[in-house]
Amino acid sequence: MKIDLRLKRIDWYIIKQFLGTYLFAIALIISISVVFDINEKIDKFLSPDVPLRAIVFDYYLNFIPYFANLFSPLFTFIAVIFFTSRLADRSEIIAILASGVSFKRLMRPYMISAGIIAIATFLLNSYIIPPANITRIEFQNDYIRNRRVNYATNIQLEVEPGVFAFFNRYNNETNMGYGFSLESFEGKQLVSRLVANSIKYDSLYQWTVIDYIIRDFEGMHEYITNGTRKDTTIAIVPSDFLISVNDSETMTTPELHTYINRQKQRGIGNIQSFEIEYHKRFAAVMAAFILTTIGVSLSSRKVKGGMGLNIGIGLALSFTYILFTTVTSTFAVSGYLSPMMASWVPNIIYTIIAIYLYFKAPR
């Protein structure tokens, strides 16, 4: 049996209406969000230290795509519910199904539209928004609220296989660490240990140890070297252990993957937010298809309550989805769920809901 994959006029009509409603919903809600954000931060913006150009170009030019993409599942759901309910209210869905078009065939333009949104969401999340977030977060740290992590204590990490570094404390504002040690092992045997009162970060992997002692062990012999200052190469940078809550949002997906693997190899455990961000970027792709299926299945039936009832149900489900995603992320940060499960559990549950509603939809 030959399947006709060509798009018909009705397909183009649905795709244009779906994507048009989606973009309109984004424009409307983002406009409201910008107004509320300005109202919240107006006292900061009126400060003479905050240039208008930075507010417009550094902050809001990057704020808009970030929040638009953050709530893309909500906008997708609203667009589907609103547009399809309008079709059902005008009995257009009934006419399409009565003409011999199956509900499965009717879903094709919706899935194409969801695919366009999913691809755009992934590209924005993975490659476009992270560099923009660097500028936006820098603006927030400079003028709104500084969330930079400039201080850490009791830092221990693996520099490379068999080499471990320890800082009693580190101050990023002065680029100085104190109570530093660097130990090298061959198997379980300690072969070298460097201890320094302080250590200063210079540039990529370049450090200066101050007031140091190096003890090298060869069998039963020990060789001691000491000095006041020594430039050395250590394959770590302060960002490896000074982890901010916003750092995961500034990395592209390949950078995030590399960073997570590197930190795991070094034994750094406080990276749940990075793993959650990584898995959420892929989960968001599936969310577009899942929520579109739920939206079409819910709103394709003409109901007595009219379009308002469908929109109300749709909004309740979409906000529940966002709330559920937030709750599972919190469990992952607390260690009760793996980051992967936290990102995908909402999709799994809503996939079951989508399948149920799809088979209950009018035929």
RAZI-V816415 format. One record per backbone hydrogen bond with DSSP energy under -0.5 kcal/mol. NH is the residue of the N-H (numbers start at 1). CO is the residue of the C=O. Records with the same first field share a line. If there is no record, write none. Layout:
NH: CO / CO
This chain:
4: 2
5: 3
12: 8
13: 9
14: 10
15: 11
16: 12
17: 13
18: 14
19: 15
20: 16
21: 17
22: 18
23: 19
24: 20
25: 21
26: 22
27: 23
28: 24
29: 25
30: 26
31: 27
32: 28
33: 29
34: 30
35: 31
36: 32
37: 33
38: 34
39: 35
40: 36
41: 37
42: 38
44: 41
45: 41
46: 42
47: 44
50: 47
51: 49
55: 51
56: 52
57: 53
58: 53 / 54
59: 54
60: 55
61: 56
62: 59
63: 59
64: 60
66: 62
67: 63
68: 64
69: 65
70: 66
71: 67
72: 69
75: 71
76: 72
77: 73
78: 74
79: 75
80: 76
81: 77
82: 78
83: 79
84: 80
85: 81
86: 82
87: 83
88: 84
89: 85
90: 86
91: 88
92: 87
93: 87
95: 91
96: 92
97: 93
98: 94
99: 95
100: 97
101: 96
106: 102
107: 103
108: 105
110: 106
111: 107
112: 108
113: 109
114: 110
115: 111
116: 112
117: 113
118: 114
119: 115
120: 116
121: 117
122: 118
123: 119
124: 120
125: 121
126: 122
127: 123
128: 123
129: 124
132: 128
133: 129
134: 130
135: 131
136: 132
137: 133
138: 134
139: 135
140: 136
141: 137
142: 138
143: 139
144: 139 / 140
145: 140
147: 145
150: 148
152: 170
154: 168
155: 167
156: 154
157: 165
158: 266
159: 157 / 163
160: 163
163: 160
164: 183
165: 157
166: 181
167: 155
168: 178 / 179
169: 178
170: 152
171: 176
172: 150 / 170
173: 150
175: 171
176: 171
177: 199
178: 169
179: 197
180: 196
181: 166
182: 194
183: 164
184: 192
185: 162
186: 189
187: 185
188: 186
189: 186
191: 184
192: 184
193: 215
194: 182
195: 213
196: 180
197: 210 / 211
198: 210
199: 177
200: 208
201: 175
202: 206
203: 206
206: 203
207: 205 / 232
208: 200
209: 230
210: 198
211: 228
212: 227
213: 195
214: 225
215: 193
216: 214 / 223
217: 191
218: 221
221: 218
223: 216
225: 214
227: 212
230: 209
232: 207
234: 205 / 232
236: 234
240: 237
241: 238
242: 238
243: 241
244: 242
247: 244
249: 246
250: 247
251: 248
253: 126
256: 252
257: 253
258: 254
259: 255
260: 256
261: 257
262: 258
263: 259
264: 260
265: 261
266: 262
267: 264
268: 263
269: 267
271: 269
275: 271
276: 272
277: 273
278: 274
279: 275
280: 276
281: 277
282: 278
283: 279
284: 280
285: 282
286: 282
287: 283
288: 284
289: 285
290: 286
291: 287
292: 288
293: 289
294: 290
295: 291
296: 292
297: 293
298: 294
299: 295
300: 296
301: 298
303: 301
306: 303
309: 306
310: 306
311: 307
312: 308
313: 309
314: 310
315: 311
316: 312
317: 313
318: 314
319: 315
320: 316
321: 317
322: 318
323: 319
324: 320
325: 321
326: 322
327: 323
328: 324
329: 325
330: 326
331: 327
332: 328
333: 329
334: 330
335: 331 / 332
336: 331
337: 331
342: 338
343: 339
344: 340
345: 341
348: 344
349: 345
350: 346
351: 347
352: 348
353: 349
354: 350
355: 351
356: 352
357: 353
358: 354
359: 355
360: 356
361: 357 / 358
